[in-house]
Amino acid sequence: MRKSVLFIFAAIFMGLLCGCTYLAPEPPPQSTVTQISTIDALLAGVYDGSVTLEELKIFGNTGIGTFDALDGEMAMLNGEIYQIKADGKVYRPAMKLHTPFASVVDFRPQKMIRFTQPCTYNVFKEKIDIHAPESNLMTAIVVKGTFKSVKTRSVPAQKKPYPPLKEVCKHQPVFKLKNVEGYIVGFRLPAYVKGINVPGYHLHFLSKDKKSGGHILDFEMEEGAVAIQTCDRFYMILPESSTGFNQVDLSKDRSKALRKVEQ
């Protein structure tokens, strides 16, 4: 009798499984920053992508990140994804590609700030901090401006076994753009995201002609308009089936490595 009951239960369970259909992810509520994996996993060399670019676009129209095998810097603007590779050029990636790390938001600006005088990167950050003092919330930033100079970097695609990100960045190509119009996209994040994302400012650049860009190291802006959205929700998608993510030791403090990578 017991075996018969178990058999019937197993049959019902398998029937339910066979009848299951894939439920596509739904867009999150407004003012939600959606993140793929963690910055510490990326620092440790977890570069295998876990979410397709097509799926990523469900969660937002604006953001930054990288690509499978660390193949360049990502800038998402107005729902379009751009890939700045190690040659400094901008490409349009296939939506079937995956990302190992990204942060996106359905960008709906709440504040506009005008920069009518030249400013450095540090002065830019100081002014944003004044106009958006909610330092414990997440702030999405989009800038359209004219720049005297922009210093950026990208990273080349890696091969397994993947080295840590700080080793990759020792040989990163750096680009110095002069007298260029373009866009800045990214986030200012609170200190408590340490280990999960980049505390402070994390910004990427995309030229107006969509030919150059990268992770911002420094800039001098002649003038520009800054759109800001304060976000009070956070949603993280971890790479459940990734062997690399499940095996990496995320108990280590990688703050020093992150500072070197960001600079």
C-alpha positions in Angstrom: 0.0 0.0 0.0 2.8 2.4 0.9 4.7 1.8 -2.3 1.5 2.4 -4.3 1.0 5.8 -2.6 4.6 6.8 -3.3 4.2 5.8 -6.9 1.1 7.8 -7.3 2.7 10.9 -5.7 5.7 10.6 -7.9 3.5 10.3 -11.0 1.5 13.4 -10.0 4.7 15.3 -9.3 6.3 14.4 -12.7 3.1 15.4 -14.4 3.2 18.8 -12.8 6.8 19.2 -13.9 5.9 18.3 -17.5 3.1 20.7 -17.5 5.2 23.6 -16.3 5.9 26.5 -18.7 8.7 29.1 -18.5 7.6 32.3 -16.9 9.5 35.3 -18.3 10.7 37.8 -15.7 8.4 40.8 -15.1 9.6 44.4 -14.9 10.2 45.5 -11.3 8.4 48.4 -9.6 9.5 51.9 -10.5 12.6 53.3 -8.9 14.2 49.9 -8.7 17.9 49.3 -9.4 18.2 45.7 -10.7 21.7 44.1 -10.5 23.2 41.0 -11.9 25.6 39.2 -9.5 27.9 41.1 -7.2 31.0 43.3 -7.7 33.1 41.0 -5.4 32.3 38.0 -7.6 33.5 40.1 -10.6 36.6 41.1 -8.7 37.3 37.4 -8.0 37.1 36.5 -11.7 33.6 35.3 -12.1 33.2 36.4 -15.7 30.8 33.9 -17.1 27.5 35.6 -18.0 24.3 34.5 -16.4 21.6 36.7 -17.9 21.1 37.5 -21.6 21.0 41.1 -22.8 17.5 40.6 -24.0 16.5 39.6 -20.5 18.4 42.5 -19.0 16.4 45.0 -21.0 13.2 43.8 -19.2 14.6 45.3 -16.0 15.6 48.7 -17.2 16.5 51.1 -20.1 19.6 52.7 -18.6 22.6 51.3 -16.9 26.2 49.9 -16.9 28.0 46.6 -16.7 30.2 44.2 -18.7 29.9 41.2 -20.9 30.5 37.5 -20.9 34.3 36.8 -20.4 34.7 40.5 -19.4 34.6 41.5 -23.0 34.4 45.3 -22.7 32.4 47.9 -20.9 28.6 48.2 -21.2 26.6 51.4 -21.5 22.8 51.2 -21.8 21.1 54.4 -22.8 17.4 54.8 -23.9 17.0 51.1 -24.0 19.9 50.5 -26.3 23.0 48.5 -25.2 26.4 49.5 -26.4 29.7 47.5 -26.0 32.9 49.4 -25.7 35.7 46.9 -26.4 39.4 46.9 -25.6 40.1 48.7 -28.9 38.1 51.7 -27.7 35.5 51.2 -30.3 31.7 50.9 -29.7 29.8 47.9 -31.0 26.2 46.8 -30.9 26.2 43.4 -29.2 23.7 40.6 -30.1 20.9 40.3 -27.5 21.7 36.6 -27.0 25.0 37.5 -25.4 25.2 37.3 -21.6 26.3 39.6 -18.8 28.1 38.5 -15.6 27.6 41.9 -13.9 25.3 44.8 -14.6 23.1 47.4 -12.9 20.1 48.9 -14.7 17.0 51.0 -14.0 13.9 52.1 -15.8 15.2 55.7 -15.9 12.6 58.4 -15.1 14.4 61.6 -14.1 13.2 63.5 -11.1 15.7 66.4 -11.1 17.7 68.3 -13.8 20.9 70.1 -13.1 22.5 72.5 -15.5 26.3 72.9 -15.7 27.0 76.2 -17.5 30.7 76.5 -16.4 33.6 74.1 -17.0 34.1 71.7 -14.2 36.3 68.8 -13.2 35.1 65.3 -12.3 35.5 66.1 -8.6 33.5 69.4 -8.8 30.9 67.5 -10.8 30.5 65.0 -7.9 30.3 67.7 -5.3 27.5 69.5 -7.1 25.5 66.3 -7.6 25.9 65.6 -3.9 24.5 69.0 -3.1 21.4 68.6 -5.4 20.9 65.0 -4.5 21.8 64.8 -0.8 20.0 61.4 -0.2 23.3 59.6 0.2 21.7 56.5 1.7 19.5 55.9 -1.4 20.6 54.9 -4.9 21.0 57.5 -7.5 20.9 56.9 -11.3 22.6 59.6 -13.4 22.5 60.5 -17.1 24.5 63.4 -18.5 24.5 65.0 -21.9 27.4 67.3 -22.2 30.4 68.8 -24.0 33.8 67.7 -22.7 37.2 69.2 -23.0 38.6 65.8 -22.1 37.4 62.3 -21.0 39.8 59.6 -19.7 38.3 56.2 -20.0 39.3 52.5 -20.0 38.0 49.2 -21.2 39.1 45.6 -20.6 39.9 42.8 -23.0 38.0 39.5 -23.2 39.5 36.9 -20.9 40.2 33.2 -21.2 39.9 30.5 -18.5 41.2 30.1 -15.9 40.1 33.7 -15.4 42.5 36.0 -13.5 41.2 38.4 -10.8 40.0 41.8 -12.1 42.8 43.7 -10.5 45.3 41.6 -12.6 43.3 42.3 -15.8 43.3 46.1 -15.1 47.1 46.2 -14.8 47.1 45.8 -18.6 43.9 47.8 -19.4 43.9 50.1 -22.4 43.3 53.7 -21.4 41.8 56.2 -23.8 42.1 60.0 -23.7 39.3 61.7 -25.7 39.5 65.4 -26.5 36.8 67.9 -27.3 34.0 65.4 -27.5 30.3 65.5 -27.0 28.6 62.6 -25.4 26.8 60.9 -22.6 27.6 59.8 -19.1 25.5 57.0 -17.6 25.8 55.3 -14.2 25.1 55.4 -10.5 26.1 56.9 -7.2 25.6 54.2 -4.6 25.7 54.3 -0.8 28.6 53.0 1.3 26.6 50.0 2.6 26.7 48.3 -0.9 30.3 47.4 -0.2 30.9 43.9 -1.6 27.7 44.0 -3.6 28.4 47.0 -5.9 30.6 50.0 -6.1 30.1 52.5 -3.3 30.2 56.1 -4.6 30.2 57.1 -8.3 30.5 54.4 -11.0 30.1 56.0 -14.5 30.6 55.0 -18.1 31.0 57.3 -21.1 29.5 57.0 -24.6 30.3 59.6 -27.3 27.5 61.3 -29.2 28.6 59.6 -32.5 28.6 56.2 -30.7 32.2 55.6 -31.7 34.1 55.7 -28.4 33.6 55.4 -24.7 34.4 53.3 -21.7 34.6 53.3 -17.9 35.2 56.8 -16.7 38.5 57.5 -14.9 38.4 61.3 -15.2 36.9 64.1 -17.2 36.7 67.9 -17.7 33.2 69.0 -18.8 32.7 72.3 -20.5 28.9 72.3 -20.0 26.1 69.8 -19.7 22.7 68.8 -18.4 22.4 66.2 -15.7 19.2 64.1 -15.1 18.9 62.3 -11.7 16.6 59.7 -10.4 16.6 58.6 -6.7 15.9 54.9 -6.3 14.5 53.3 -3.1 14.3 49.7 -4.3 16.9 47.2 -5.1 16.6 43.8 -6.8 19.5 41.4 -7.3 19.7 38.4 -9.6 22.4 35.9 -8.6 23.9 33.3 -11.1 22.3 30.3 -9.5 23.7 27.7 -12.0 27.2 29.3 -12.3 29.9 27.0 -11.0 32.3 29.9 -10.7 30.0 31.9 -8.5 29.1 29.0 -6.2 32.8 28.1 -5.7 34.3 31.6 -5.2 35.0 32.7 -1.6 33.0 35.9 -1.1 33.9 36.3 2.6 37.1 38.2 1.7 37.3 42.0 1.9 38.1 43.2 -1.6 37.8 46.9 -0.9 41.5 47.6 -1.8 41.2 45.6 -5.0 38.1 47.6 -5.9 39.8 50.9 -5.4 42.7 50.0 -7.7 40.2 48.8 -10.3 38.1 51.9 -10.2 41.1 54.2 -10.4 
